[in-house]
Amino acid sequence: MRRLLELENAVAAELAGSEDAVLRTLEGHLDCDVYLRGNVLTLEGDAAAVDAAVTVVSELSELIAQGHEIAPGTIEAVTRALDEHESPARILEDVVWRHRATKVAPKTLNQKRYVDSIREHTITFGIGPAGTGKTFLAVALAAAALQRREVNRIILTRPAVEAGERLGFLPGDLMAKVDPYLRPLFDALHDMLEPERVSQHLERGVIEVAPLAFMRGRTLNDSFIILDEAQNTSPEQMKMFLTRLGFNSRMVITGDITQIDLPGEQDSGLVVVSEILGAVDGIEFVRFGEEDVVRHKLVRRIVAAYAEHGQRMAPELWPRKRA
């Protein structure tokens, strides 16, 4: 079956992209051949595949008409959303944070569920592999909540556990000592705000970045609190952190149970917490998979290979799927 679609010139230009990169990505996600000449798109293949391709192109055309910039990752997000019988626009148009040239929005259905969960629940756990946007989206939502004055401060924390190597004695003041551990959180912050604004917020205590140990004994009111790398907490640390929750506060806990850097005999607080709190109202668990990785496509292959190996070697460490 062959189908010809006449596109608006702007839509055709966006789909062509740089050196037809978007068009080739589109063809890779469809089960039919795709050709673009001028503003006429030709689809060839089985009738069902061509019909599905028409739906994808229609969704992309609508997004372009609304001002979305189409990139190879957008094609993937659209096709995945359609596979899940979800509206791609509903996912991609949910802009979490906008600052100058930076626009942060979910790119996958699970990321959309994660964003909605953080908005609707007091405590949200985001569990999944590297590159799924767990920390980045949480920091974006925190920046948006601070801008809307829904909270008075942002608190970013993570356990000070080295990833397989000992850093030894570190010179300097407290911030210099904890910087290697907290650098990923600083990087996310600087993606959202100008460095000067970040420095001002840090000096005034509007943004606080500290190791997890500094949370003990505190009650955190009117705050957006993010615990990153939670797989490296002990069950006792996880309980300590969760019980810091104060009034008008929100917590987001992120981690990857395949990257635990604790000693072999030490249980991870992130592994056992869903068993303890899975049925508690106001707490939501969102689990990401390799299909949610939005970094380089090779990262997804690496994550998938490690996941397959991990399930073969130690299936008990992996979360059981709920019915």
C-alpha positions, -999 to 999 in steps of 0.1 A, spaced: 0 0 0 12 35 -8 -1 67 8 9 103 -1 6 130 25 9 167 15 24 186 44 27 222 53 61 235 43 71 242 79 61 206 89 81 192 60 112 212 69 110 200 106 105 164 96 135 166 72 156 180 100 194 182 96 206 158 69 173 139 71 182 127 107 146 131 119 132 114 88 155 84 92 146 81 128 109 82 119 115 54 94 133 34 120 102 36 143 77 27 116 72 -6 98 70 10 64 92 29 40 92 67 43 102 92 15 100 129 15 101 150 -16 94 187 -12 64 188 10 50 154 0 56 125 23 52 90 8 45 59 30 49 24 16 42 -9 32 15 -31 47 -19 -14 51 -18 -17 89 17 -3 90 9 26 67 -22 35 88 -1 35 119 25 57 102 -2 82 92 -13 85 128 23 92 139 29 118 112 -4 134 121 6 137 157 40 151 148 24 176 124 2 188 152 31 192 176 51 211 150 21 234 143 20 241 181 56 252 180 74 220 192 109 214 179 111 179 165 142 159 173 150 122 170 140 118 206 106 134 199 98 107 173 106 80 199 84 97 225 55 100 201 57 64 189 59 51 225 30 72 236 9 59 208 19 23 216 5 30 251 -26 45 237 -17 79 252 -18 113 235 18 123 227 8 160 230 -5 154 266 30 142 275 52 165 256 32 197 262 34 193 300 62 218 304 76 214 340 101 243 338 109 270 313 139 293 316 153 312 286 163 285 262 157 256 287 124 238 285 119 208 306 90 184 298 85 146 301 97 126 272 82 92 280 49 80 296 67 69 328 82 104 331 48 119 327 35 96 355 64 106 376 58 143 372 21 138 379 29 118 410 52 145 424 24 171 419 -3 149 435 15 130 463 35 142 494 62 116 489 73 101 455 99 74 449 115 74 414 133 41 410 151 32 378 183 31 357 206 60 349 195 84 323 157 82 329 155 118 342 146 110 378 168 137 394 166 163 365 128 163 365 126 165 403 149 195 404 129 212 377 97 207 396 114 220 428 125 251 409 90 256 396 75 252 431 100 277 445 92 302 417 54 299 424 61 303 461 45 270 470 76 263 491 101 286 508 132 265 501 147 236 482 167 210 500 189 186 480 207 157 497 223 124 490 244 99 511 281 105 510 291 71 496 319 67 471 311 48 439 336 20 444 367 41 453 379 59 484 384 97 480 403 99 512 409 132 530 396 162 511 409 197 519 388 229 522 356 239 540 324 219 543 312 228 508 345 219 493 345 185 511 309 175 501 311 190 465 323 157 449 293 139 464 267 165 455 281 176 421 252 160 401 227 180 420 246 212 415 248 204 377 210 200 376 205 233 394 228 252 371 208 237 341 177 254 356 190 287 369 218 312 363 249 305 384 245 339 401 210 331 411 221 296 424 249 313 445 224 338 459 199 311 469 227 291 485 240 320 505 205 329 518 196 293 526 168 293 500 186 263 484 204 239 507 226 212 494 239 189 522 249 153 529 222 130 542 238 129 577 230 166 581 192 158 580 192 140 614 172 158 641 155 183 618 119 190 608 116 203 573 86 226 568 76 245 537 103 227 517 108 207 485 132 180 495 150 157 471 170 126 482 192 115 453 212 82 451 189 67 477 200 32 469 231 40 490 211 46 522 207 21 549 171 12 561 178 32 592 189 63 572 158 60 549 136 60 580 154 89 595 151 109 562 114 102 557 105 112 592 120 147 586 89 155 567 72 187 580 41 207 571 36 219 536 66 199 523 71 175 495 97 148 492 111 130 461 134 100 466 154 88 436 177 59 431 188 29 410 189 -4 428 214 -18 402 241 8 413 243 1 451 277 11 464 272 -1 500 293 -29 514 280 -63 504 266 -71 538 247 -38 541 210 -37 531 198 -9 509 170 13 523 157 17 488 153 -20 482 132 -27 513 112 6 515 85 -4 489 78 -35 510 73 -13 541 55 17 526 39 4 494 4 5 508 7 39 527 -16 66 513 2 97 501 33 78 490 37 67 454 63 45 437 72 51 400 95 26 384 114 34 352 129 9 327 155 10 300 127 22 276 127 55 296 164 62 291 167 96 274 205 98 271 226 85 242 209 54 226 240 34 236 232 41 273 199 22 269 217 -8 254 241 -8 283 213 -5 309 194 -34 292 225 -56 291 233 -50 328 196 -55 337 195 -89 319 228 -100 336 216 -88 370 183 -107 368 202 -138 358 227 -136 386 206 -122 415 169 -121 407 160 -115 444 175 -80 442 150 -69 415 116 -55 424 88 -79 420 62 -68 395 28 -60 410 -3 -75 394 
